């Protein structure tokens, strides 16, 4: 049996394009011969470390992005809906506490990525569908409850998320992404036959599939193709 190809997905829940990449890769992990590794990181650290400028700070890019996300949400079947004040949500409030929380969930999970996957999804849903906060402990608690975490587990993770251990873990993962050449998210790092290929964004899946020897079946691979 051929060994599985490893794909690392670096993401931040403040990034709507990361949500698209996240859902697609979760759908493909049972279609392609891959091992998907979720790598929650901090987009603010990526922007600072790479010297990049968020597209939302360029007026024309921001206007395009608003329309683009609506179309992409429909295409990828991800319920994207921009918050009422995207600038406040993305740049003033940010995602540092949320990503420390996600990192803490991952650190405390004993096997697999089920809990970190569900918590990440609920945080994306809050900011990019329900126009809700993701920075306050009560907000993180609500997301964790919807993700199926117990009250005791949520208390444990909230405490862990403020520890130096988790702060260092998030910094380390963010630095790993920078070391791979990151300048934004999502970042997909593919390890195949001793070689590493890096892909940025949510519009490189077809190319990525070609490079790793897999077949791109569209954003919903398990959905039956329409017959002509």
Buried (B, 14 or more C-beta within 10 A) or exposed (E): EEEBBBBBBBBBBBBBBBBBBBBBBBBBBEEBEBEBEBBBBBBBBBBEBBEEEBBBEEEEBBEEBEEBBEEBBEEBEBEBBBBEEBEEBBEEBBBBBBBBBBBBBBBBBEEEBEBBBBBBBBBBBBBBBEBBBBBEEEBBBBBBEBBEBEEEBBEBBBEBBBEEEBBEBBBEBBBBBBEBEBBBBBBBBBBBEEEEBBBBBBEBBEEBBEBBEBEBBEBBBEEEEEEE
